[in-house]
Structures are given as C-alpha cells and as structure tokens.
Amino acid sequence: MHSHHDKTRGWQPFWAALGAALLVLLPLVGGTILLTRQSLRTKLAAKPQSGVAVRMPKTENQLTLLVCTAGEQPGFVLLYLNASQNCIRLAALPAETAIPFGQGEATLAQCYAAAGPARCREALLEPLALPETTRYLALSPSVLAAIADRYGMLRVGFSGALTADELARTGCSANVQALSAREAEALLSGMEGVVPPAHKAAARAAVWDAFFRQELELLPATLPDALRTHSPSLLTDLTAQDLLTLESTLEFLANGNAAVSADALPGAWNPTRRFYGLTDASRASVQTLFNVWPTEAQAASSSEP
C-alpha cells in the first residue's frame, strides 16, 4: 500500500508540469488557429496573383435534371444547377401536366406509369425547350427516404405555397415545421384532390428548396455517393461522368453559398379535363430558370438570411 501511495505522489509533479505546459500552449494554439483563419480570409479576399491557378467553375459545371419521385402519386421536379451562375433553381411540375403522348396527350403521371421517366423527359424537351443534355432520375419512395434520411429533419414552410384554408385542410402548419423525407412525402400525398395541382407543386418545391438551402454544405460529399450506392435501384441516364460533374458543381455551389430558388411551373388548370396545360408562361419561366445572370443570383443570395 505504502509504495502505491508514493507512486501517486510521484505523478503529481508530472501532472502539475503538464498542466503548466498546457496553460502556455492552449492560447498559442488558439492564436494560431485564429491567425490561420485570418490569413485564409485575407488570402480569399486578395486578388489572385498572375500565374497562380484558381479553380473556377467551367461552363460544363452545370446540370439539368428531371427528378421523378415514384409513388402512388408521382412527383416531378426540374432541377437546374449552374456553378458559374452560382445558382440552384427548381421548378416543380404538377403530375397533371399535359404532354404530347402518342397521337394525343397524356398527363406526366400517366406517361410515367405507361412508359417511364425517359419518356417523360423526352415529352418535355420540346414543349419547354429544355437543353438536349437534360438527364432524368427516378427514385422509389424507399430509395428517396434512404437518401434523404441521412440529412435528418428538414425545416419546411408551406405558407408561401398554400392558402390559409388549404393549410388547415391538409394539416400543415402555418409556421415552419420539421419533417422527415417520409413525412414530407405523406403530406404531399395527402394534398391530392384537396388543393389545386399548382399549389401542391408549390408545396413540393418548398420541400426541395428547404433541402438545398439547409443541406448544401453536406451535399458535395454525400449526394453523388448516395446516388452511386443506390444506382442499381435508380432509373436514370446519369453517367459516371455526370456524377463527377454533379460532385464538382455542388462543391462550387456550396463554397459560393449559392442562391436557391424553387417554384411551381406556371400553367393553366383545366378542371373538366383534369389537365394542367403548358402555356407561354410555362415556357417563359423555364427559360428564366436557365438564363440567370450571376449578379442577380448573388444579389438574391446575399439578401437572403
């Protein structure tokens, strides 16, 4: 017992010395961290010197994607990412959107059920004058949840998408509410037949808007990987190269704290035929989607909270 006591006593000066060393070191380390952050800031703010390569987004750092969420009521979102314009833009298309199909027309949902996402993309190319390079990606509800759940709850506000009456009828809060991907999907499904298609699309846009705003920093490292992991269960024409482009584009957008905007695609609802018709306004809004000027996008992002 006696020797054990000596041992602890022998340790005491060691701990005291370590404590003293730490007291001296900690402020130094802290100071270094501060200095590094400062010098990083000043470096970032400084004009790049000639001969020093600065990674700038290339024109190919952009992607147009038609995302289809398969479910009892499929959802459709046109997603546009552009690093050189530092923007992420989304247009949610009502499932009732009328598109040319065979000799007549069908809704996007009918086209999806009959012929799949590639056919939906093809049917929208001309009416909306989409870029030829537009890709498609369809995810089942379980895959969508598996990918989205890793990001946790989203804070979504539906008050811009739905009227007070519609909020009450669909059980949505007028305030921002925290939702998992599954809960968001269930809420959107519950809007079927209760709110007009354009408002349901606006609500879907609000969910995606929240996702890109809140998770942007995490996306470059996680989203392309998640798509690679789940690739056997996706219906998509995204190539391995597209996923690399997506990765670098998201990196630029996250670093640039990109401006995010999302809305429902405008159109004309025909309650008798239950078709959401594409109009000049639909086409104009898609063109605006693609022709954003950086100054406009940056001004928007700096004015946003």
N, C-alpha and C positions, 0 to 999 in steps of 0.2 A: 504494500500500500504506500509505504514511505517513498519508494523510488517513483511510483506513478505520480505522486504529488510534485516531486522535483521536475518531472518531465513537463507537466503543465506550466510550472513556473518558468522553465527554460523556454517555453514557447512564447511567453508573454512579451519579452523584448522584441521577438521576431514580429509579432502582430503589431506592436507599437511602431516599429520601424516601417512596416508595410503601410500602416495607416498614414504615417507621416509622408511617405513617398506618394501615396495616392492623393493626399491633400495637395501636394505640389503638382502632381501630374494632371489631375482632372481639369483644373482651369486651363492648363496648357492644351490638352486635347480638345476641350470645348472651344478654346480660342482658335485652334487650327481648323476645326470644323466650320466655325463662323467665317474664318478667312477664306477657306476653300469655297464656301457658298458665295461669299462676296466676289471672289475673283471669277468664279463661274458666271455670276451675274454680269460682271463688267465685261468678261470675255464675250458673253452672249450679246451684250449691248454694243460692244465695239464693232466697228466696220471690219468685215473680213479683209485680211491683207491679201495683196495680189500673190498668186502662186499657192495660196492655201485653199485646198478643195473644201467647199462647204456642201453638205448634202442637201440638194434642193429637190423638191418633187419634180419628177419628169412628167411630160404630158401623158405618158401611159399610166401614171398613178391615179387612175380613176376606174370606176366600175359602175355599170348599170345592171341591176339585178331585179328580176321579178320573183318575189318570195311568195310562195303559196303555202299557207298552213292548212293542211288537210284536216278535216274533222267532219262532224255531221254538217256543219255549215262552214265551208272553206273560207279562208280569209286571203286577201290578195294585197300585197304592198309592193309598190315600185320604189326601189331604193337606189339612190344616186350618191356615190362617194366621189369627191374630187379633191385631191390633195393640193393642187396648185391654186384652187379657188378656196381652199380651207373650209369646205362645207360638206355637210351631210344633209341630204334632202329626201323626204319621204312623201309619197302620195299613196294613200290607202284607197283601193278601188272597191266599190261595193261588189259583192258576189253577183248581184243582179245586172252588172254592167253588160250591155248588149254588144255582141261582137259578130262579125260575119262568120257563118258556120255552114258548110255545105252550100246549098243553093239559097238558104235563108239566113236567119240569125239565131243565136242562142245566147244565154247568159254565160258569164265566165264560169259560174258554178257548174252549169250543165256541160260546158265544153271540158272542164276539168274532169268531171265524172266520166264523160264519154271517151275522152282522148288524151287526158293527162296534161302536165304542166308545159311540155314543149309546144303543144298545140295552142295553149293559152298565150304563150309568148308570141308565137307566130301570128296569131289572130290580132294581137295588139300592136304589132310592129308598124303596120301601115296606118291604121286609124289614128294612132297617137304620134306617128313619125318618130318612133324610138330609134336609138342608134342600132346599127346592124349588130354591134358587139354585145347587145343586151343578153345576159345569161338568165337562166331560170334555176330556181332551187325550191324543191317541195319537201316539207318536213311533216311527219305524222305528229299528232299531239304528244305522244310519249317521247319522241326524239326532241321535239321543241322544248318540252319540260326538262328533259335530261340536260340539254344545253343551257337553258335559261336558269335552271335551279342553282347552278354553281354561283350565280351572281346574287343570290338571295332575293329579298323583297324589293319591289320597285315602289317608289312613291309616285302615284299617278293622280292627276287631277282631271276629272271629266267635265268640269263646269263649262269649259270652253266648247265642248263637243255636243253636250245635251242641254235641253231646256230644263228649267226647274221641275216642270211636270214630268219630263222624261227621267230625270234623275230619281225622282220619287218612285216612279213606276218600275224602274229597273233595280231599285235598291242600291243605287250608287250614292255615295256621299257627295255633298256639295263641296266638301273640303278635300284636300289631298288625302288619298288613302293608300295604305301599304298593302301590296298584293304580290302573291307569288305568281309565276307564269300560269300555273293551273287555274288559280282563282281568276286571273285576268281573262283567260280563255272562257271560263264558265260564265263570267259576267257578260262577255261579248255574245256568247251563245244565247244567253237569256234576253238579249236585246232584239233577237229575231222576231219580226212581226209586231214588236212593241214600239220601236222607234223607226223613223224613216231610214232607208238604206244609207243616205248620205251622212246622217248623224251617227249611225253605227260605224261607218267607215272612219268618221272623225274620232270616234272613241278608240278605235283600233290604232289610229295614227297617234293618239295621245299616249298609248301604252308603249309603242315603239319609240316615240320621242323621249319618253322618260328613260327607256333602256339606253339609248345612245348618249343622252346627257349624263346619266348617273354612272354608267359603266365604261365610259370612253377610255379612261386610263388603263383599264384592265384588258380591253378588247384586243390590242395588237398581240399580246402574249397568249391569249386564251381562245379567241373565237376561231381563227383559222385552224388551230389544233383540234378544237372540238369538232369542226366540220370534217377534218381528216379522220378523226376517230370514228365518227358516225357515218363515214362515206358509204359503207355497204347498205345502210338503210335510208339513204337520201336519193331522191330523184333529181338529178342536176346535170347540167352540161359544164359546170365549173371544172376546169382542168387543174392539174398540179401547179401549172404556171399561174393560173388565175388566183389560186390560193396564196401564192407567194406575193403576187401583186396586191391582193387584199391585205396581207400582212404589212407590207411596207407602206401602203396607203393609210391604213389605220394608225401606223406609227406616226406618220406625218400629221395626221388629223389630231391625234392625242397630244402630240407635242405642241401643235398650234392652237390647242383648245378650240377646236373647230366650231363654227356656227351650225346649230342643228335646227332644222325646221321641218314640220310634219303637218300634213293636212289631208282632208278627203279630196279626191279628184272631183272637180265640179262636173255636173251633168244634169240631165232632165229626167225626173222620175215620172214614169207613166203608170199610174196605179192600176189602170184597167189591164194593161198587158203585163204588168209587173216587170217592166224593163227599165233599167237606168240607162238612158241614151247618152252616147258621147256627143258633145256639141263643140262649137268653136271655142267655147270657154275651156272645155276639157283639153283640147289641143294646145291652146294658148298657155294653160297652166303647166302642161308638161314641158313646153318649150322654155318657160321661165325656170323650171326645175333644172334644165341643163345649161341655161345661159346666165349663170350667176356671176357677177363680177366680184373679184376678191375684196375690193374696197367695201362693197355693200355687205358682204358676208362678215368681214372683220368688224365693220361698224355695228352690225347686228350682235355679234358675239360679245363685243366689249360693253354694249349697253345692257346686255342680259345679266342677271345676277350670277 
